[in-house]
Amino acid sequence: MSSDDRGVDEARSVIGKLGLLLPAAAAAATITRLGGLTNRVFRIEAGRDRYALRIPGKGTEEYINRRHEERAARATAAADISPEVLHFDAVSGVMVTRFVDGAATMTPEKFRSITGAPARAGEVLRRLHRSDAVFDCRFELFAVIDGYLKVLEGKQARLPPGYHELEPEVAAVRTALAAHALPLAACHCDPLCENFLDTGERMWLIDWEYSGMNDPLWDLGDLSVEGGFNAAQDEEMIRAYFGGEPLPSERGRIVVYKAMCDLLWALWGLIQYANNNPVDDFWAYSLGRFERCRALMASADFGRHVDNVRRAPGSQAP
């Protein structure tokens, strides 16, 4: 029996125990593995009904607070941003939602090829940030960075060449962001392309494992990085989000967060490397992230963006 077959059998067993379907319907349901990076996701088809079943990956309970995730998933479903939650077990992490028919699971390639996709992503992020959703936890960028550095220090782990030379610039970014902090909003905080579902008319957001109250412009900078957006895609997303031209300080925050996103995940990758995680070449992954961060911070306009962030909102550095 293949691993896919075992996964489908497990999914059938799980769905059968939840009581959402009668035993005969659960036994006859068509189950398709959809993928997932750490979790396993399945489409369940039973007659005219379609569901998405998420079975958490092994070990995710060590770093994911499922009660926080459940509150975020239900709040965003109520705001029509994510699919309706039909079942959520805060102990096991098993979740069932309505399946979004006719939606493409996004990738960087699809964001480039599907007309209007960056704009629809900007629109759904705006609806999220302006919703009444309140999440249980707060995402604090530099607290996470400091924590990762402490872990790496404890492991006597390697840092990328040139890391320490970048520290004064990172400190300047930290000061600039703190000078005029934006009101916190409900944020996705991990807007990988695959967490966007596009029907061609609107986007849906899924996967609230890392969500929290945050500076809303983090989500825009993070999506730009994860989607490999070019300048035209960035502009389409940003103008859809703001409904026009943003303030220089707002545009600056997005650029700054693009750099900090790569720095954050570079440090995360170094921890995986220090732990001998065999899933990927995490040293190469971290070097790539770090070099992209350093290149952006060395670009001609980066200092101007930092100055615009540091000044009063709406002001523009000469």
C-alpha positions, 0 to 999 in steps of 0.5 A, a space after each residue: 500500500 502506498 503512502 497516499 493510499 494510507 493517507 486516504 484511509 486515515 482521512 476516511 477513518 477521521 471523517 467517519 468519526 467526526 459525525 459530519 457524514 453518515 457512516 455509509 456516506 463516509 465509506 462511499 466518499 471520494 477522497 483526494 489528497 491535496 498536499 500541504 507542506 507540514 500538514 496533510 489536506 484532503 478534499 472530501 466529496 460526498 454527494 453534492 457536499 465537498 469538504 476540506 479536511 486538514 490533518 496536522 503534521 507530526 510534531 506541529 503541536 509543539 509550536 502551534 497553538 491550536 486554540 489560537 488558530 481556531 479562534 482566527 479561523 472562525 473569526 475570518 470565516 465569519 468575516 467571509 475571508 476564509 471558508 466556513 469551519 465545520 469542525 475544529 478539534 483544538 486538541 488534535 488540530 483536525 479541522 474540516 471546512 467547506 471546500 471552495 469550488 472552482 478556486 486555484 491554489 496559488 503559486 508564484 507562477 499563478 500569481 504571474 500568469 492569472 490576470 488580476 491575481 495580485 490585485 485580488 490578493 491586495 483586496 482580501 488582505 485589506 478586508 482582513 485588516 479592516 475586519 472586526 476579527 481579533 486574534 488571541 496572540 501578537 506577532 512581534 517581529 523583533 522579539 522573534 528575531 531576538 529569540 532565534 538569535 538566542 537559540 543560534 547562540 546557544 547552539 554555537 551555530 554558524 551565521 552567514 558571512 557578513 551578518 554582523 556587518 548588517 546589524 547596525 542597519 537592522 537596528 536602524 530599521 527597528 528604530 524606524 518602525 517603532 517611531 510611528 507604529 501602526 495600529 495592530 490588525 488581525 494579520 495572516 503573518 504567513 501569507 505563502 502563495 499556497 494560502 491564497 485561493 483564487 476563484 477569478 473573482 475573489 481570493 480566499 485566505 486559508 491556514 491561520 496557524 501563525 496568525 496574530 495581531 500585527 502591523 498590517 503592512 507585514 502581510 503585504 511585504 511578506 506576500 511580495 517576497 514569497 510570491 517573487 513579485 516584480 515591480 508591476 505585481 507589487 504596484 498592482 497589489 499595493 494600489 488595490 490594497 490602498 485604493 490608490 497611491 499609498 503614503 510614502 511612509 506606508 510604501 516604505 514599511 512594505 519595502 522594509 518588511 520585505 527585507 525583514 521577512 527574508 532575515 527572519 526566515 534566514 535565521 529560522 533556516 539556520 536553526 533547522 541547519 543546526 538541528 540537522 533537519 534532513 528535509 532540505 539544504 537549509 544552509 543554502 536556503 538561509 544563505 539565499 534568504 540572507 543575500 536577498 535581504 542584504 541586497 535589498 538593504 544595500 539598494 539605492 532607495 532602501 535608506 530613503 524608505 527607512 527615512 520615510 518610515 522614521 519620519 511622521 506618517 505622510 512625510 517624505 525624505 528628500 
